[in-house]
């Protein structure tokens, strides 16, 4: 492995340690283990990247994607794990995706909605997690339905039920788990978007650092590291993204 140049190490670790945001709002990538510590695919990748750089790691554990984006955008962390979105790309430089996840719709069992094409209607309100990838996407794409926002992605279904909106939108696996937990709910067939999960760093850290992070992600896909991490953490329904 090629040694990391000192100026690139400095770009990644201006405080002397690699600070990585971990978003607990996406249980596909991170959650708390039995001891209360952050664990998951993104944690494994953060540790592997710190090892590659040969630097200590600090996890900045947050409960929503929006907070993770703000933390990295404001230079209060050095790397993070995000869904790729053009709005976020103003301040964050993304690698290619390492995992692909489906965005899905959930409704009550007795809802008249049976097809995704029926959702975008002025009579409907769609509850999303504030600042999530699917919030940004649906804000651009829905022309008629109103969007309401839950504080975090894991609270979307509870907020949808409490507020009496017509549709909940989110990561398929989270919605499936909530439907099983609560009962009386069902997912609409198909997915409204493919969420492309990537790593990212503050754009101001420079192109050389961006290239190092991008190469790391490609290595992790090619070596089987990402696939093994998904299996190790019992994640189903997420796919390793193809090579860039």
N, C-alpha and C positions, 0 to 999 in steps of 0.2 A: 504494500500500500504506500502511495506517495505521501511523504511528510507534508503536514499542513504548514504553510508559510506563516511566519510570525504576524504579519499584518492581517492575515485572514483570521487567525486566532483572536487577535485584538478586536476585529469586527464582530465576532460572535460573543466575545466575553469582555466587554468594556469594564465590568465590575469585578472580573477575576473568576467568575463562575458562570456556567451556562444556565440561564433562567428560561425555563420552558413552561408555557401555559398549558394546563390540562383542563379541558372542558368536561365537567361531569354531566352537562346537559345532553350529551350524546352517549347513551349507555353502550352503543356498539363499540365505542373507542375507549371509554374510561368509566370507571365506577369505583366505589369504595369497597375494599375487601372486608373480610370478617373482623379484621383488626382496626378498621377505619382508615386505612391508608389508600391513597389513589393507586389504582391498578388498571391494566388493560393494554390494548395495542399501542395507544399513543404513549403511554408511560414506558413501555418496552422500547419503542423507537427513540424516545428522548434519551434513555439511558445508553442505548447503542450509539447514538450520535455523540454524546458526551465522551464515551469511551474512545470513539474514533478521534476526537479532538484531543483526548488526553487531559480533560479538565473536569473539575467537580460540577455536579448538577444540582440545581435548586428547582423544585417543582412549584409553580404558582398555580394552585388548584382553585378553579372558579366554577360557578354553577350555571353559566350560560355562554353561548358562543359570542354574543354581543360583548360581554365583558372581556373575553379572551381577545377578540379583535381589537378592542379599545386599548387593552394593556400592551399588546405588541405594537400597535400603531403609534402609541405615545412613547415608545422606546423604554417601557417599564419591564419588558421581557425581551428575550433575544430570539426565541423561536416559538412557534405555536402550531396547532393542528386545526385546520379549518376546511370547510367546504369552499371550493373555488367560486368566486363571484366577482363580476366586474366592479361592483361598487367598493368592495374591499380592496381591490387591486390598486387603488390610488395610493395607499400607504404601505401595503404589504406585497412583497414579491413571493409568488407561489411556485412551488415545484409542480411537476406533473402529479396527477392523482396516484395514491397508493391503494386506496380502497374505493369501491363503488357501492353506494347504498341507495335504496329506492325511497322516494317520497310518496306517501299514500294518503288517502282520505278515509275518514271514519265517520259513520253516522249511527243514529239509533236504529234498533232493529226494525221499528215500524216506520222508518223514514220512507217517503215516496221516491227517494233518490236511489237509483240502481246502476248508474253509469257516470263516469267522471265528467262527461260532456254536459251533464245536467247541473253541475255545481255552479258554473259562472252565470248566475241569474240574479237580478236585483232583489229577489225575495230572500236570498240566502246570505248568511253571515258565516265566514270561515275563521275559526280560531287557530292561531299559529303561535309559536314561541317567539317572543320579541327578539329581533336581531338575528334570528336563525337563517340558514341558507334558504329554506323554503319560504320564510317571511319575505326575504328580498326578492326571490323569484316570483312568488305569487303577487306581490305588490306591483311588479312589472307586467305580469301576464293576465291577471284577472281584470276584466273590463267592466263587469256589472256587479258581481257579488262584493259585499263589504268585508273588510278584514278586521277582526278584533284580535287582540294580543294578550297572551298569557305571559306571566313574568319570566318563565323559563320553559324550555321544551318538555321536561318531564311533567309539568303541571298543565299541559295543554288540555288533556282529556277531562281532568277534574274541573278546569275553568269552563270548558265547553258545556259540561253538564250543569254547572252552577249558573252560568249565564243564559242557558237555554238557546245557544246558537245552533245552526243547522248542520254544520260540518266541522270536524277537527282535522287538521293537516299536520303531518309529521313524518318522522322516520318510521318505516313500516314495522320494524321489530318493537319499537316502543308502543305503537298503537295496538299491535297484536297482544302485547303483554297487558296493556290496560284493559282491552276488551275481555281478556280471560279473567282479569282481576275483578272487574266490575259487573260483567254480564250485561245482556240486553243491547249489545253494540255489535256492529259488523263493519268490515272494511269494504270499500268499493273495489271492484276488480281493476287490476292494472296499477300503474304508477304515473303520477303527473310529472315527475322529473327524476333524473338520475343524479344523485348527490355525489360529486367528485371530491373526496376527501384528500387533502394535500397537506404538506408542511409549508410553513411560510416564515419569513423574517422581515423586519422593517426594511422597506425599500432603500432607505438611506444608508444601509450598511454596505451597499456597493455590489457591483456585478460579479466580482470574483467570489464573494461569499455566497451569492445566489447560486453560482455554478457548483460550488462545493456541496451545498445542501441538495441541489437537484441531483447531482451524481450519487449522493448517499441514498436518496429515495430509490433511484433506479437499481442500485446495488441490493437494497433490501427486498425489492420485488424479485429480482433475478435470482437471488440466493435462496429464496424460499422463506426468508425471515418473516415476512408479512403473513404469508399463508400459515406458517407454524404458529405465529402469535394469535391469529384468529382461532385456530383449533385449540390452542392452549387455554384460551379464555372462554371457550365454549360458544363462540359467536357463529350463528347460522344466518344465512340470507344475505351476507355481505360477500362481495367478490373482490379478489385482488385485481387491481387495475392493470391493463396491458402495459407493456413497455412504451415509453415515450417515443 
